Amino acid sequence: MQRQGLVLAAALFLGTTGVAAADEPKVCLSGVCLGASVAEIPTNIKWEPVNVSPKNALFRGPEYDILMASYLRADQPVLNQLKQYRDMMGNIAGLNTGVIAALQKVRGSCVRFTLEGKFYSDSHHLTTVTVKPYPSADGKTQTFRVSQMIRDYDDVVTQEQKNALQATLEGQFGVRFGAARQLYDVPYAQNRTPNVDFGLGQPTTVFIGESVAMRIGTDNPDAYRALPGCTKQVKVD
């Protein structure tokens, strides 16, 4: 059954490399902050298990090792570490402590690339974190950063509770939250259609996404191909 809820979006105007300006407020959930590098994600987060395929699975053959190495720029020991966490389709299954440690050593990706992980907050609110590489202005370097966060508040169902939560978030973050239908510059999570039915009795979902300024260049394939090692000349003879 499709989940219904009030979607609140924080429109933060961050730098083109995903880093908040000095005068911008930090928006953090359980110590995980929008725009933070993967190295800044707290190590005490208890990530939900990712669906890793068995070592003898079909998609663990050497051809899939080559595929991963074709778009991730990293030394072979780092790629070997990431291979442990592939799913049944040969992709990295999601975020956990091991994957985050390895991503800190990945120089970047030649293509658009995102990873998602889930954890429960101290108050047992399911929280989904997405990271992706952000190219520098010249494209020569990339940094994996938190690009969006989604938190489900299953116990916030009445309009009074929703209003109180919105006031709390605005007071905590110092930014204005608004209904999803009023903010068009904040992209939604892939495959998640925002539901703006404000009916009572439905759980609340808070969505915190990157702003237009934060994602400048990240939708351009050339921004990733500028990373050293991503473009190779083909010899015809």
C-alpha positions as CSV (number, residue, x, y, z in Angstrom):
1,M,0.0,0.0,0.0
2,Q,1.4,3.4,-0.9
3,R,2.4,5.5,2.1
4,Q,0.6,8.7,2.6
5,G,2.0,11.6,4.6
6,L,3.0,15.2,4.8
7,V,6.2,15.9,3.0
8,L,8.3,18.8,4.3
9,A,11.2,20.0,2.3
10,A,14.2,22.1,3.4
11,A,15.4,24.4,0.6
12,L,19.0,25.0,1.5
13,F,21.2,26.9,-0.9
14,L,24.6,25.3,-0.6
15,G,27.8,25.5,-2.6
16,T,28.2,23.8,-6.0
17,T,30.4,21.1,-4.3
18,G,27.7,20.3,-1.8
19,V,29.2,22.2,1.1
20,A,27.1,24.6,3.0
21,A,28.2,28.2,3.1
22,A,29.6,29.4,6.4
23,D,26.4,31.4,7.2
24,E,24.0,28.6,6.3
25,P,22.5,26.5,9.1
26,K,23.4,22.9,9.3
27,V,20.5,20.5,8.9
28,C,21.3,17.2,10.7
29,L,19.4,14.1,11.8
30,S,21.1,12.0,14.4
31,G,24.4,13.6,13.6
32,V,24.2,13.0,9.9
33,C,24.2,16.3,8.1
34,L,23.1,17.4,4.6
35,G,26.2,18.1,2.5
36,A,28.6,16.4,4.9
37,S,31.3,14.1,3.4
38,V,31.1,10.4,4.1
39,A,34.1,10.8,6.4
40,E,31.9,13.1,8.6
41,I,29.1,10.5,9.0
42,P,29.1,9.3,12.7
43,T,30.7,5.9,13.1
44,N,28.2,4.9,15.7
45,I,25.2,4.8,13.3
46,K,23.7,1.4,13.4
47,W,22.8,0.8,9.7
48,E,20.0,-1.6,8.7
49,P,21.5,-4.7,7.0
50,V,22.0,-4.5,3.3
51,N,20.9,-7.3,1.0
52,V,24.3,-8.7,0.0
53,S,24.3,-11.6,-2.4
54,P,26.1,-14.9,-1.6
55,K,29.7,-15.2,-2.7
56,N,28.8,-17.9,-5.3
57,A,26.0,-15.8,-6.8
58,L,25.7,-15.4,-10.6
59,F,26.6,-11.7,-10.5
60,R,29.8,-12.1,-8.6
61,G,31.8,-13.2,-11.6
62,P,34.9,-11.4,-12.8
63,E,33.0,-9.6,-15.5
64,Y,31.2,-7.7,-12.8
65,D,34.5,-6.8,-11.1
66,I,35.5,-5.2,-14.4
67,L,32.2,-3.3,-14.6
68,M,32.6,-1.8,-11.1
69,A,36.2,-0.8,-12.0
70,S,35.0,0.8,-15.2
71,Y,33.1,3.6,-13.4
72,L,34.6,3.8,-9.9
73,R,38.1,5.3,-9.7
74,A,39.8,3.6,-6.8
75,D,42.8,1.4,-6.0
76,Q,42.2,-2.3,-6.3
77,P,42.2,-3.0,-2.5
78,V,39.3,-0.5,-2.2
79,L,37.4,-2.1,-5.0
80,N,37.9,-5.5,-3.4
81,Q,36.5,-4.1,-0.2
82,L,33.4,-2.8,-2.0
83,K,32.9,-6.1,-3.8
84,Q,32.0,-7.7,-0.5
85,Y,28.7,-5.7,-0.4
86,R,27.3,-6.3,-3.9
87,D,23.6,-7.3,-4.3
88,M,22.1,-9.9,-6.7
89,M,22.5,-7.5,-9.6
90,G,26.2,-6.9,-9.0
91,N,25.7,-3.4,-7.6
92,I,26.8,-2.1,-4.2
93,A,23.9,-3.0,-2.0
94,G,23.8,0.1,0.2
95,L,25.4,2.0,3.0
96,N,26.9,0.4,6.0
97,T,30.0,1.0,8.0
98,G,32.2,-1.0,5.6
99,V,30.9,0.7,2.5
100,I,31.3,4.2,4.1
101,A,34.9,3.4,5.1
102,A,35.7,2.3,1.5
103,L,34.0,5.3,-0.1
104,Q,36.4,7.6,1.8
105,K,39.1,6.1,-0.4
106,V,37.3,6.2,-3.7
107,R,38.5,9.1,-5.9
108,G,35.2,9.4,-7.6
109,S,32.8,8.0,-10.2
110,C,32.8,8.4,-14.0
111,V,28.9,8.3,-14.0
112,R,26.1,9.5,-11.8
113,F,26.1,7.2,-8.8
114,T,24.1,7.1,-5.6
115,L,24.0,4.9,-2.5
116,E,21.3,4.6,0.1
117,G,21.3,3.4,3.7
118,K,18.7,3.2,6.5
119,F,18.9,3.4,10.2
120,Y,16.5,4.0,13.2
121,S,17.0,7.0,15.4
122,D,17.1,6.9,19.1
123,S,13.3,7.5,19.1
124,H,12.9,4.7,16.5
125,H,12.2,6.9,13.5
126,L,13.3,5.2,10.3
127,T,15.8,7.4,8.5
128,T,17.0,7.0,4.9
129,V,20.3,8.6,3.9
130,T,21.5,9.0,0.3
131,V,25.1,9.9,-0.7
132,K,26.6,10.7,-4.1
133,P,29.8,12.1,-5.5
134,Y,30.1,15.9,-5.9
135,P,32.6,17.0,-8.5
136,S,34.8,20.0,-7.8
137,A,34.4,23.1,-10.0
138,D,37.1,21.9,-12.5
139,G,35.9,18.3,-12.2
140,K,39.4,17.0,-11.3
141,T,38.3,15.7,-7.9
142,Q,35.1,14.4,-6.3
143,T,33.8,14.0,-2.7
144,F,31.1,11.6,-1.7
145,R,28.6,13.7,0.4
146,V,25.1,13.3,1.9
147,S,22.7,14.5,-0.8
148,Q,19.3,13.9,1.0
149,M,17.7,12.5,4.1
150,I,14.2,11.2,4.7
151,R,12.7,10.5,8.1
152,D,9.4,8.8,8.8
153,Y,7.4,9.9,11.9
154,D,4.8,7.2,12.2
155,D,3.6,8.6,15.5
156,V,2.8,12.0,14.0
157,V,-0.7,11.7,12.6
158,T,-2.9,14.6,13.7
159,Q,-2.7,18.1,12.2
160,E,-1.8,19.4,15.7
161,Q,1.1,17.0,15.9
162,K,2.2,17.9,12.3
163,N,2.2,21.6,13.2
164,A,4.2,21.0,16.3
165,L,6.7,18.9,14.4
166,Q,7.1,21.6,11.8
167,A,7.6,24.3,14.4
168,T,10.2,22.1,16.1
169,L,12.1,21.5,12.9
170,E,12.1,25.2,12.0
171,G,13.3,26.1,15.4
172,Q,16.0,23.5,15.4
173,F,17.4,24.1,11.9
174,G,16.7,27.8,11.5
175,V,15.2,27.2,8.0
176,R,11.7,27.5,6.7
177,F,9.9,24.3,5.9
178,G,6.9,24.3,3.5
179,A,4.5,21.9,1.8
180,A,6.1,19.9,-1.0
181,R,3.7,21.4,-3.6
182,Q,5.0,24.9,-2.7
183,L,8.7,24.1,-3.3
184,Y,9.8,23.1,-6.8
185,D,13.5,23.6,-6.5
186,V,14.1,20.5,-4.3
187,P,14.3,17.2,-6.1
188,Y,12.5,14.2,-4.6
189,A,14.1,10.9,-3.9
190,Q,14.2,8.7,-6.9
191,N,11.2,6.4,-7.2
192,R,9.4,8.2,-4.3
193,T,6.3,10.2,-5.4
194,P,5.6,12.9,-2.8
195,N,2.1,12.7,-1.4
196,V,0.7,16.0,-0.2
197,D,-2.6,14.7,1.1
198,F,-2.9,16.5,4.4
199,G,-5.6,14.2,5.7
200,L,-5.6,13.4,9.3
201,G,-4.6,10.0,10.7
202,Q,-1.7,9.6,8.2
203,P,2.0,9.3,9.3
204,T,4.3,12.1,8.5
205,T,7.4,12.0,6.3
206,V,10.1,14.7,6.5
207,F,12.2,15.0,3.3
208,I,15.4,17.1,3.4
209,G,16.9,17.4,-0.1
210,E,19.7,19.2,-1.9
211,S,19.0,22.6,-3.3
212,V,19.4,23.7,-6.8
213,A,22.7,25.4,-5.9
214,M,24.0,22.2,-4.3
215,R,23.3,20.0,-7.3
216,I,24.6,22.3,-10.0
217,G,26.8,20.3,-12.3
218,T,25.9,16.9,-10.8
219,D,23.3,16.2,-13.4
220,N,25.8,16.9,-16.2
221,P,27.6,13.6,-17.3
222,D,30.6,15.7,-18.4
223,A,31.1,16.7,-14.8
224,Y,31.9,13.1,-13.9
225,R,33.9,12.3,-17.0
226,A,36.3,15.2,-16.2
227,L,37.7,13.0,-13.3
228,P,41.2,11.8,-14.2
229,G,41.0,8.3,-15.6
230,C,37.4,8.5,-16.8
231,T,38.2,9.4,-20.4
232,K,40.6,7.2,-22.4
233,Q,41.7,7.6,-26.0
234,V,40.8,4.6,-28.1
235,K,43.6,3.3,-30.5
236,V,42.2,2.1,-33.8
237,D,45.3,0.2,-34.8
